[in-house]
Amino acid sequence: MREFDYVIIGGGCAGLSLAYELEINDRLKDKTLAIIENRKEYKRDKTWSFWKVFDHNFDDCVIKSWNNFTINTSENSHELTNQKFPYQSIDSGKFYNKISSKLSSNSNVSFYKNLNEINSKSSIIFNSVFQKQLDKSDLWQHFQGIEIETPKKIFDDEIINLMDFNCDQRNGVHFFYTLPFSRNKALIETTWLSNLEDHSLRDYDLQLENYIKNNLGIKNYKINFTEKGAIPLFYPSFRNDNKLINIGSAGGMTRLSTGYTFLNIQEHSKYIVKNIEKIDKMKKFNLGKKYHFLDKVFLRVLEKHPEKMPKIFFNMFKTSSSTIIKFLSNKSNLIEDINIISKMPKLIFFKALFN
Ligand SMILES: Cc1cc2nc3c(=O)[nH]c(=O)nc-3n(C[C@H](O)[C@H](O)[C@H](O)COP(=O)(O)OP(=O)(O)OC[C@H]3O[C@@H](n4cnc5c(N)ncnc54)[C@H](O)[C@@H]3O)c2cc1C
């Protein structure tokens, strides 16, 4: 069986981002790479959105960028603007195409369906596949989004609605998210923060239909694309050794309070490639201990007081747009952290510290 210098298990967002970063930095000229991916075909399956707080390799896969966003509860609406850090959405279909065509020109890169097709005994392995079944009773962000197209130009495509809590909460935390790609096209998602055992929350089609009709006042539309997902808001235990480096969601790249992962994956890929010669000896990359701690406390409050979350999220955004963006993108400084923490209800968070 063929041997490889590097093996990437899972050719999704993290696996392909890393392969691309290796390729464009000429790290695959005299090294071989096997990508183990079991999907039948690559097609658009996700829309990755995030605040662009640093440059990444995929500007040509961006569907749209925005500088304005709102957050709503049933009582209030708050609008923020930021020119420095645009919010961007990436079309995963374009991302897969771009990377596949770049890698196809390098004969040192091969794709396989299964790890047992190669000899990986002396390879450095980058793994993006969860090693065991994750706990459904823990906290997840689960959602379904549809891209709709309307015959008339009805959307304001200069502004996104990041969180709209003006909807049925059903003893959980529930919001809608609207990204207008153009005047007549938008991605609308219903999002829950809850365990995955309560199936009554998963009538997503109906939730979307009602929201589009009753909240957005849209009756006539067609659906171009559907995406569905569940992101664990907890870090599973990982096997990490010198020759096995976990990447992507399986490597702790998801920010637990938000589910944002895409840009963290890009940062991790750059870190790996920069240190590739000595990666087996390097300190494990993480999003920052302070965010682990703050998110843990935040999610404890969320689990205990779901009914308070719309107001808590709303108040969090009552700061400067750069402060909240940097905080949610793990780039805030101490003063910005204190600013965000000061918006939280003190007693509830203080109690959560000792749970
Ligand atoms: C629908 C959806 C929308 C999301 N939107 C956002 C967003 O807007 N912003 C954001 O920051 N994050 C978002 N996320 C979270 C995160 O960015 C994505 O989940 C991202 O794809 C994570 O990358 P990954 O490489 O860890 O996992 P994946 O992209 O899922 O890659 C894992 C790969 O492993 C393959 N695989 C699985 N099992 C095996 C096996 N046994 N053998 C071989 N291959 C296998 C899979 O086919 C897949 O290609 C979203 C997630 C989902 C599901």
The ligand as an ORCA input file, in Angstrom:
! r2SCAN-3c Opt
* xyz 0 1
  C     -25.240     23.533      7.393
  C     -24.119     24.157      8.183
  C     -23.918     25.529      8.122
  C     -22.876     26.115      8.845
  N     -22.709     27.470      8.780
  C     -21.656     28.028      9.411
  C     -21.433     29.428      9.308
  O     -22.243     30.152      8.719
  N     -20.325     29.949      9.869
  C     -19.423     29.177     10.551
  O     -18.401     29.702     10.995
  N     -19.650     27.869     10.713
  C     -20.733     27.271     10.167
  N     -20.948     25.929     10.305
  C     -20.044     25.184     11.217
  C     -18.734     24.748     10.549
  O     -18.095     25.832      9.933
  C     -18.957     23.685      9.517
  O     -19.565     22.580     10.108
  C     -17.664     23.249      8.841
  O     -18.029     22.509      7.713
  C     -16.779     22.435      9.782
  O     -15.692     21.944      9.065
  P     -15.094     20.522      9.353
  O     -14.055     20.287      8.356
  O     -14.802     20.385     10.791
  O     -16.324     19.516      9.092
  P     -16.929     19.136      7.675
  O     -16.903     20.301      6.775
  O     -18.234     18.491      7.971
  O     -15.905     18.059      7.104
  C     -15.812     16.746      7.592
  C     -15.675     15.851      6.353
  O     -15.445     14.517      6.780
  C     -16.138     13.647      5.917
  N     -16.314     12.405      6.669
  C     -17.151     12.160      7.692
  N     -16.973     10.900      8.155
  C     -15.996     10.342      7.397
  C     -15.352      9.075      7.394
  N     -15.677      8.145      8.278
  N     -14.404      8.857      6.485
  C     -14.055      9.806      5.586
  N     -14.610     11.041      5.543
  C     -15.575     11.299      6.435
  C     -17.427     14.386      5.613
  O     -18.030     13.928      4.433
  C     -16.928     15.823      5.493
  O     -16.590     16.156      4.163
  C     -22.004     25.320      9.637
  C     -22.249     23.946      9.721
  C     -23.291     23.381      9.010
  C     -23.524     21.899      9.155
*
